[in-house]
Each structure stands twice: as C-alpha cells, then as structure tokens.
Amino acid sequence: MTKSLTPQPVDFNDLTRMLKKYERKFGYSTIEFFRRYSDGKLGDNDEFMMWAGIYHLYLTSLPIRKFMREDAALAG
C-alpha cells in the first residue's frame, strides 16, 4: 500500500526541527548528509529523499526570510 502525503504548512522553525530529527537519527549533519546524498553514496530511500527535500526548502527559504527582515526594518 502506498502512503499518501498531505501538504502541511511549515515555518522555518519547523524545517529546522525536522532537519535536527534526521541528524539525530542518522548520526551526521544535514550538510554532510547532503554531500553524500548528492554524490550518490546513500541511495534513494524515502527518508533520504524527504531529508533532501526538507533541506532544499530550508535553503530556499533563507533568502526570503532575509528579504522580509530587511523589508520590515525599512518599514519600521
């Protein structure tokens, strides 16, 4: 039976918590994981693909968070 994923709203803190959970479970940092994953050394199991996806969201949200902080500072 295939699991169906339901979209869930997450914020930056949620992403950080999810990454830390994977780091504890597998015993290495997200940066180290992603290097190994990108090099093809870890395979394509579901958890690794999810970890890589969460890390991608984390990385792409950083510029948005920076822009929002700068915009708020200019408005304030």
Summary of the structure (lengths in Angstrom):
residues: 76
radius of gyration: 15.2
end to end distance: 52.4
largest distance: 52.4
contacts: 152
relative contact order: 0.12
helix: 71%
strand: 0%
